[in-house]
Amino acid sequence: MLKSQSHIVAPISDELRTKALYTVNELRSRGKADKDAVEQLYGLIVEMTEDGLDFFFLEPLRRLRASNMMMGMAKVGISSMLKGSKMVVHKVLKKLDDQSLVSILDFIEEIIHEPETAAA
């Protein structure tokens, strides 16, 4: 679905991509939105969110060679955003049922892609 729309892209490490796909497969095979699944999913979502916030908010400042003071202020703001989103995500995931778990796993699979290779 996302490939049929305009979209923005954030790179992630191969390690995070592997972890995300492994977690999705593991949780999908278990098929239960139990406490352990919620905690694994929460950790994955937080890690992916941290990477995205870093890329979309801090990377432009790094490319502009922003001062340490400017980077520090940006990091404080992002930390506050992350803290707020963690609370919301955790609250939502605690109410997760098996069907909703599958929907979230589908979404995570949908947004993760391998690097494109350069055309020869």
C-alpha positions as CSV (number, residue, x, y, z in Angstrom):
1,M,0.0,0.0,0.0
2,L,2.7,2.5,0.9
3,K,4.6,2.0,-2.3
4,S,1.4,3.2,-4.2
5,Q,1.6,6.6,-2.4
6,S,4.2,9.3,-2.1
7,H,6.1,8.6,1.1
8,I,9.2,9.6,3.1
9,V,12.0,7.3,3.9
10,A,14.2,6.8,7.0
11,P,17.2,4.5,6.9
12,I,17.7,1.9,9.6
13,S,20.6,-0.3,10.4
14,D,20.8,-3.8,9.0
15,E,20.8,-4.9,12.7
16,L,17.5,-3.1,13.4
17,R,15.9,-4.5,10.2
18,T,16.9,-8.0,11.1
19,K,15.7,-7.6,14.7
20,A,12.3,-6.1,13.5
21,L,11.7,-8.9,11.0
22,Y,12.7,-11.6,13.5
23,T,10.4,-10.1,16.1
24,V,7.5,-9.8,13.7
25,N,8.0,-13.5,12.7
26,E,8.3,-14.7,16.2
27,L,5.2,-12.8,17.5
28,R,3.2,-13.8,14.4
29,S,4.1,-17.5,15.0
30,R,3.0,-17.3,18.7
31,G,-0.1,-15.4,17.7
32,K,-0.9,-14.2,21.2
33,A,-1.0,-10.6,22.4
34,D,0.3,-11.6,25.8
35,K,2.4,-9.5,28.2
36,D,5.7,-10.8,26.7
37,A,4.5,-10.0,23.1
38,V,3.5,-6.5,24.2
39,E,6.9,-5.9,25.8
40,Q,8.8,-7.1,22.8
41,L,6.6,-5.1,20.4
42,Y,6.9,-2.0,22.6
43,G,10.7,-2.3,22.7
44,L,10.8,-2.6,18.9
45,I,8.5,0.3,18.3
46,V,10.6,2.5,20.7
47,E,13.8,1.6,18.9
48,M,12.4,2.3,15.5
49,T,10.9,5.6,16.7
50,E,14.2,6.6,18.2
51,D,16.0,5.9,14.9
52,G,13.3,7.8,13.0
53,L,13.4,10.8,15.3
54,D,17.2,10.9,15.0
55,F,17.1,10.8,11.2
56,F,14.3,13.3,10.7
57,F,15.3,15.9,13.4
58,L,19.0,15.5,14.2
59,E,20.4,14.4,10.8
60,P,19.5,17.7,9.1
61,L,21.2,19.6,12.0
62,R,24.3,17.4,11.7
63,R,24.4,18.1,7.9
64,L,24.2,21.8,8.7
65,R,27.0,21.4,11.2
66,A,24.9,22.8,14.0
67,S,26.6,23.9,17.1
68,N,26.8,21.6,20.2
69,M,24.4,24.0,21.9
70,M,21.8,23.7,19.1
71,M,22.2,19.9,19.0
72,G,21.8,19.8,22.8
73,M,18.5,21.8,22.6
74,A,17.2,19.6,19.8
75,K,18.1,16.4,21.7
76,V,16.2,17.7,24.8
77,G,13.1,18.4,22.6
78,I,13.3,15.0,21.0
79,S,13.7,13.4,24.3
80,S,10.5,15.0,25.5
81,M,8.7,13.9,22.3
82,L,9.9,10.3,22.8
83,K,8.9,10.2,26.4
84,G,5.4,11.3,25.5
85,S,5.1,8.8,22.7
86,K,6.4,6.0,24.8
87,M,3.6,6.6,27.3
88,V,1.0,6.6,24.6
89,V,2.4,3.5,22.8
90,H,2.7,1.5,26.0
91,K,-0.9,2.4,27.0
92,V,-2.3,1.4,23.6
93,L,-0.3,-1.8,23.5
94,K,-1.4,-2.9,26.9
95,K,-5.0,-3.2,25.5
96,L,-3.8,-5.1,22.4
97,D,-5.8,-8.2,21.4
98,D,-4.6,-11.0,19.1
99,Q,-6.2,-9.5,15.9
100,S,-4.7,-6.0,16.6
101,L,-1.3,-7.6,17.1
102,V,-1.5,-9.1,13.6
103,S,-2.4,-5.7,12.2
104,I,0.6,-4.0,13.8
105,L,2.9,-6.8,12.7
106,D,1.5,-6.4,9.1
107,F,2.2,-2.6,9.3
108,I,5.8,-3.1,10.5
109,E,6.4,-5.6,7.7
110,E,4.9,-3.1,5.3
111,I,7.3,-0.2,6.3
112,I,10.5,-2.2,6.3
113,H,12.4,-2.6,3.0
114,E,15.7,-3.9,1.9
115,P,18.1,-1.3,0.4
116,E,17.5,-0.7,-3.3
117,T,20.4,-1.7,-5.5
118,A,21.8,0.8,-8.0
119,A,20.7,0.2,-11.6
120,A,23.5,-0.8,-13.9
